[in-house]
């Protein structure tokens, strides 16, 4: 995010409540998944713009907080929008790790009937986001790092191997094996998409067009 200042016109349009706060919805810049909702005051918004990382205001602690300051799960801010009424912000971010304190990528991982199912893209988008992060940061000891270091030929070899494993597993009357092998295949396909710089959303759009 390019450092900038809030224009006087925009500042006048933003509607902070009587405590000087405005809700901020945080969205994954790449997947579109909603990650969390927090509050900002003017100082938190200014810090976010100047630092390029998400800062919020904690209503319980009554203090500013830098998202990920202790956990390392910071959020690089790519863009900030405000809604038509000027009373809500939307932050599009690149997360460096889970947004939720539970370890989930998104705080919205439960449906109203109690099932665990992330809002937005779900586990595939979460996995694609983690793979993208691994490619960028290349943490030592990570299998994903190993694949990217070895390059396209190694990734293609693994996709081929896992495809064969799925075919073999499909002949097994026990479905546990095909579930396991299909999960391996999908993971390696996501690595391939990241290596080729193809967004998962492009695949989702192509599938939607065929519906």
N, C-alpha and C positions, 0 to 999 in steps of 0.2 A: 504494500500500500504506500503510495506516494504521500509524504508528509504534507499536510495542508492545514488550513484553518477553516473553521465553520464560518460561512458567510453570515453577515448580519441578518440577511433575509431568512436564511435557514434557521438560525438561532431563534429568531422571532416566531417561526412556525412551529418549533418543537414545544410540546406541552409537557413540562415537568409537573409532577403532582405537588401537593402542598408540603411534602417533605423534600422536594427538590429532586425527585427520582423519576425515571422513565424506564419501562420494561424493555429489555433487549432480547430478541430471539436470535439464537446462534445457529447458523446453518453451515454444513460442510460445503465448501466452495466447489469441490469436484463432484461429489455424489448427490448433492442437494438434500441430504438427510438432515433433519432437525436434530441438533445435538443437545441443546439446553436452553433454558430461559433464566435470565438474571436481571439485575437492575443496575442502572448507571446514574450517576449524577453528572453535573457539568464537568467536574474535575476528572472523573473516570473516563468520560468521553474524550476530553482533551488529551489525557495520557494515552488512550488507545490510538488516537490519530497520530500523536507525536512519536510514540514508541513502535507503532505497527503491530502491537500485540494486545490482546483483549485485557482490559481492566474493568472491574465492576465495583459496585458498592454493596457491602454486606449489611443487610438490614438488621440481622441478629447481632453482629459484632459492632455495628455502627462505624464501619471503617472501610477504606478502600482496599481492594485486593487484586493482585495481579494473578490471573488465571494460570495455574501451573508453576507458580513461583517455588513451591516446595516439592511438588510431585514431578516437575519437569514436563508435565502435559500442557504446554503452552499452546496458544492459538494465534497463528499468524493471520492478521486481518487483511483481507484482499479488498473488500468494499463494504461500505456502510450505507444502508438505505433507511428512509423513514416513510411511514405509511401516509395514506391520504389525509388522515386526521391529525397527523403530527404527534401522536401520543404513543407510538411504538417504534423501536428501532429494529433493523434486521442487519446482523453482522454476518458476512460471508467469510469464512475462515478456512485455513488449512491447519487441521489439528495435528499436534505432535503427541499423539497418544489419546487414550480414552477421555471423553469429556466428563463422564460420571464418576463420582467417588467410589461407586461399586465396582469399577473396572470395566463397565460397559462403554462402548463407543458413544452411545447416546443415553441421556437420562430417560428418554421415552422408549422403554423396552418392555412395557406391560400394557396389554389391552385392558379395557374396562371390565372384562369378565375374568381377569386374573392370569391370562396366558402371557408368557414371555415371548414377545415378538417385536423387534425394533420397528419404530415408525419410519417411513421413508422407503429406503431400499432394502432394509433388513440385513441379514448376515452377509450376503454377497457384496453389498456395497461396503460393509464394514471391513471384510477381508480384502477387497480391492484397495481400500484406503490404507490398510496396514502394509500391503505389498508395495504400494506407491511410496510410502514412508521408508520402507526398508531399502528400496532402490536408491533413494536420495541420500540416506544416512549411512548405509552399508555397515550396520553393527557387526562387530566381530562375533563369530560363532553362530550366526544366523544361517539356516539352510537357504533362505531366500536370497541372502547376500551371496552365498556360494553360487547359486544359479545365475544371478546377474553378472557375477565376476567371470563365469565360464562362457557366457554369451549365448547367442541365439541357437547355435547348433546343439548345445547341451540341453537347452530348454525344449527344443523340438524333439530331441531323443527321449526326454522324459515324458512328453505328451504322447509320443508313440507307444512307449512302454506302458503307460497307465491306460491308454485306450485298449491295448491287448489284455491288460489285467481285468478291465471291465467286461470284455467279451467272455473271458474265461469264467469270471464270477457269475455271469448271467446264466451259465449252465449249471450252477450249483443250486440245489433246491432251497438252501438256506439263504434268505435275503440279506443277512447281516454282512456277508462278504461283498455283495454288489453295492450296498450302501457305503461301505468303507472305501472300496476302490473307486466308486464314482466321486466321492469326496476328494480323493487324491487327484483324480483327473481334472475336476473343476478348479482346484487350487492351481495346478500347473497351467491350465488354460488362462487363468487370470494373470499368472506371471508372464505368459506369452503376450497377452494383450498389453500389459504394462511395458514390456520390452519393445513392442511395436508401436507404442504410444497410441493405442486404441482405447478409448474410454468405454467402460462397461455400459454407460448410458447409451452409447451408439448401438450396442448390441440390443439393449432393451428397446430402443426406438425401432430398430429393424424388425424385431419380433412383434412389436405392437402394430407395425404397418402390415404385417401378414395376418393379423387376427381377423 
